[in-house]
């Protein structure tokens, strides 16, 4: 992507910051732009950090740091990946939906179909946890509580003003698993399943349990996209909410106190908003980003933590008591049961991004417009770390959510 000149950068930020700060006489005197993320940490945009200084209209010194996500128009695969729809979604969420929901994301300074400019929270102590390390119990609970807050507030809006909520959600676009047959990101799902099978078959484990699990995973080939399309159809459940859609480690900002404990969470990257079950976000987070030991030992504790926060925020939003009772922990467990395939299938997709070492990261600039054909020929490096993760998630999902009779069918 071609960078702006220093003068163009100053003029651009002066224009958007005059509106954002409500100061028509603000003058930006200096702007400096640097890389905002490493290869492998962001796939659907180009992220740059910009530090600016200037003078306010009242003569006071002004300074700020901002993170800008740019639509990667230069990429040959942008159309296949429906990148334009993703950016339209995110700009819409920041401009129209998040202002209704409160302190869930960083402050948005500017958003349109080409770029999203957010306040850079690094100087306030927010950080993304190391991708390869995955999240421990404390961090998982902090994230599900933040998701519960977003879900509860969106449901309260839906309950209070159904027409307004429907209008808000009707302008979002399903860009990953659309109901049409045109190429999309979701079309590569079977490729990810085959990669997962290769990883599972690389393990020395020859147990009947794993062999049966591999047969089950193989049975998903040719069915996965339709399964996902069905799961993301909007508004299928009475208590469906606004979901984040992409709540994995790299889209979560944590703030810690002096002792290293989490005191706040912000969610970023709202390119896949949906009106769906709250279980979608929960499964996606846990299977993509939680340490295996946390899932193994604390899964029910995290479910309870999510549900407790959900009830708390529903109450704060004055949701009718009958609805709160309806959204019981048994209801949520049933939602998790009904939507478990979303968590499993997205694991096959995400594991190669989440656990990619620096020498394994994929540069989407290297693919052409024939991405879907090229990705079928692209073979990610089989590593023990990824194989063990896939094995763990598959077996956990089968044991937790699928009866013995369904395995291998």
N, C-alpha and C positions, 0 to 999 in steps of 0.2 A: 504494500500500500504506500502510495506517495504521501510523504509528510507535508504539512503546511509549513510555509516559511515563518520565521519568527514574527514578522510584522502581521502576516495573516492570522497567526495564532493569537496575537495580542488583540487584534480587531475582533476576532470571533468571540473570544472570552469576554471582552469588554461589552459586546452586544448582549450576550446571554446573561451575564452577571448584572448588568444594569436592570434587566427585567427581574431576575431572581432576587436581587437585593433591594429592589424598589428604590434605586438611586440612579436617576437618569444622568447624573453628572460624574459618576464613577469613571475614573480613567485608569486603564491597565497600562503600566509602564514597562512591565517585563513579564515574559512568559517562557517557561522552559519545559520541554516535553521529553519524557524518557519512557522506556518500555515499562508496561504495567503488569505483565505476567510472563512466565517462562513457557516455552514450548511444552505442551503436555498438560498445562494447567487451564487452558481455555481453548475451546475448539470452534465455537460458532461465531466468533468475533475477533477483532484486533483490539487489545486493551492497552491504553497509554495513560501514563500519569502526568499531569500538568500542574506545575507550581506557578502561581501568579502573584505579582505584587502591584500595588497601585495607590491611588489617592482617592478617597471618598469625596463626595461633593462638599462635605463640611470641612474638608482639609485633613481628616484623620487618615493615617496609613491603613491600607487594606492589604491583606495577604490571604491566600487560600491554596489548598491542594485538592485536586479533583481527579477522578478516574473516569476516563472516557472509553466507552465501548463503541467501536466503529463497525458498521456493516461491511463485511469483506467482499465488496463488489468485484474486486479483481479476481476472485477465485472462480475457476472454471466450473466448480461443482455447486456454486451458490444456488443456482436454479433447482438442481436436483435435490439439494438439501432443504429447499424452501426457506432459505435464509431470510428472504424479504418478509415472509409471513412471521417468522420468529421475531424480527425487529419491530414489525408493526404491533405484534402482541405486547412486547415488552414496553414500548413507548406508551401504548394504551393503558397498560396496567399502572405504570408510574403516574401518568397524567390523570387517569379517570378513576381507577379502582383503589389504589393504595391510600389516596387522601381520605377515603371513607373508613380505613381500617387502622389508622394510627401508627405507632412507633415500631414497625416491623422491619423496615428497610432503611438504608442510608437516605439522607435527604437528596432528592432529585432536583438538580439545577436546570436541566434541559433534557427533553426527550422528543425525538421524531423518528421517522423511519430509517434514518441514516446513522444516527448516533444517540447514545445515552450518556449524559454527564451527571455523575454522582459526587457528592462530597466524599473526599478520601478520609476514611476513619482511622488510618494508620497512626496519625499523630495523637489520636484520642485513645490509643492502646488496643484497637481492634486488630485481629489477625486471623488468617486462615491457618488451621492446624496442618501440620505436615501430611501431605496426601498419602504417602506410603505407610504411615504409622496407624492409620484408622483411628476411630474415636473410642475413648474409654467410657465407662459408665456415666461419670459426671457429665461429660460433654453430650452423650446421647440423650440423657434426661433433659438437659438444657435445651437441646434442639426440639425434642418432641413437645416440650412445654411451649416453645415459641410457635411451633406449627399449630398446637391446640389453640393458642391465642388467635392466630390468623383464622383458623377454621371457625371458631366460636363467633368471632366478630363478623365474618362473612355470613354465617348462618343467621345471626341476629338481624343483619341488613335484609337478608332474604325474607325472614319472618315478618319484619316490620313493614317492608315495602316490596312485595313480590314483583310488582311491575318494574320498579326501578332496578332490582337485582337482575331480572330477566333481560332488561335492556342493556345493562352493563355487560353481562356475560354473552349476549348474542353477538357482540362485536368482536369477540375473541375468535381466533382461527385454530382449528386442530391441524397443526402443521406436521406432526410426527406420525400419527396414524389416522390420516383423513379417510373419509368414507369413499372417496373416488379411487380410481385405479392408476392415476398418474404416479410417476416416480416420486419417492419421498424417503426420508431418513429411515422410516420403519421398514422399508423394503429390504433392508440389509439384515433383518432379524434372523433369517435362516442361516446366513453366513456366520453369525455369532454363535448360533447353536452348534454348527459344525466345528467351530473353533473350540467350543466348550467340550465337545465330545473328544476331540483330539487331546485336550488336556487331561480329561478323565482317563482316557485309555493309556496315557503315558505313565500313570501311577502304577506302582508295584502291587497295589492292593488288588487281590483277585477274589475278594469275598463275594458271596452271593448277593449281599446287600448292595455293593457297588455295581455289580453286573446288572442287577435288576434296575438300579437307578439309571444306568447308561441307556438301557433299552427304553426306559420311560422318556428320557431326554430325546432319544432318536425318534420316538413317536410324535414329537412336537413339530418335526420338520414338515413344512407344507401347511401347518395349521396355525403357526404362531401369530402371523399378522392378523388373521381373522379373530383370534382370541383377544388380541390387544385392541383391535377396533371395537369389539363388543364391550370391553371393560371401560373404555374411555368415552362411550356415548354419554352425552350430558344429561344430568337430571334424572337418572334412573331410580334413585332412592329418595325417599321423603326427606331424609336428613343430609342429603348431599351438600357439599360446601365448595367454596373456592379452594382449589388445591394449588400448591406452588408448582408442582410438576417436575422439578429438577433439583430436589433437595438432597444433594450429595455433598461431600466434604468441601469441595472447592467453591461451593456457592453459599458457604456459611461463615460469617464473621463472629469471632468470639472476643469478648473483653474479660480480662481476668483481674482479680485483686492482687495485692502484694504477695499473698500466699499461693497464688496460682489457681485459685478457684474461679469458676465462671460466674460473672456478675451480670452479663448481658449477651444477647445473641441478636444479630441482624441477618436477614436472609437477602440474598441478591440473585440476579439472573431470573427474571420472570418471563421467560420466552415461551413457556408451555402452560399457561393458565387453563384450568378446566373447572367445570361444574360437575364434580364427581364425588365418589366416596372418600372420606377422610383416610380410609385404609390405604389408598394409593400412595400418598406421601409417606405414611409410616413404613410400608413395605420397602419402598424405594430407598429411604434413608437407611434402614437397618441392614438390608442385604448389600447395599453398596458401600457403606461407610463405617459400620460398627465392627469393632474387634470381634473375632470369633468367640473368645472367652466371654465377652459381654452377652452375646446372643445366647450362648450355651448356658450361662449361669444366671442371667438377669433379665431374660426376655419378658417374663410376666411382670416383673417389677417395672420395666419400662412401659409396658402396656398400662399398668395402673397409674404410672406417673403422667402419661399422656391423658388418660381419662380424667384424672383428678384435676388437671389444669383445664381441660375442656369444660368440665362442670363449673369450675371456678369462674371462668371467663363468660360462660353462658349466663351465669347468675349476675355478674357485673353488667352485662348487656341487657338485663331485664327480659331475657327470653322466658316465655310462659313456662310455668312449672311442669305442665303436662309434656312439653317438648323435652325438657331436661330429663324427666323420668324416662321418656321414650329413648333418649340417647344414653341408655344405661351401659355399664361395662359389658354386659352380655350382648347388647346390640353391637358394640364395637368389636367384640371378639367374633361375632357372626360376620361383620363386614370384612374383617381380616381373613376369615375363612373363604368368603365369596371371591375375594380379590387376590388370593395368594399367588396366582399365576402371573400377575403383573410384577410382583417382586422377583419371582424366579426368572422370568424371561428377561427382565431388564438387567439382572445380574450378569447374564451371558454377554450382554452388550457392554456394560460398564466396567467389568473387571479388567479388560485390557487397557482402559484409560486410567482407572484408579490405581492399579498396581504396576503400571509401566515404569520401568527404570528410565533414566535419562536417555540411554542409548536405544530405547525401544519406542519412544514417543513418535506418534504419527504427525507429520506435517501435512495438513489438508491442502496446502498450496501445491503439493506434488501431484495431486490427482487432477484428471481432466474431466470434461463433461460426461465422459463414459464411466463415471465413478462406480455405478452399480456393477458394471462388468469388471472393472479393475479390482474392486474390493473382494470379488469372488476369487480372484487369483492371488490376492494379498494374504500371506500367511503370517500372522503374528507369531513371535517367538514363543515356543512352549516353555514355560518355566514352572518349577516346582511350586513356587509361591502362588501363582495363579491357579495351578491345578488343585492345590490343597484348598484354596478359597472356594473354587467352584464345587469341589467335592463336599465341603462343609455345608455350603448353602443348599445344594441339592438335597443332601440327606436331611438337613434340618427341616426344609420345606416339606419333604415327603413324610417325615415322622410327625410333624406338627399338623399338617393340613390335609394329607391325603391318606385314605384308608388303604389297608394292605391289598384290597381287591383291585384298586386302581393302578397300582404300581406295575409298570411294564405293559399297560394297555394303552 
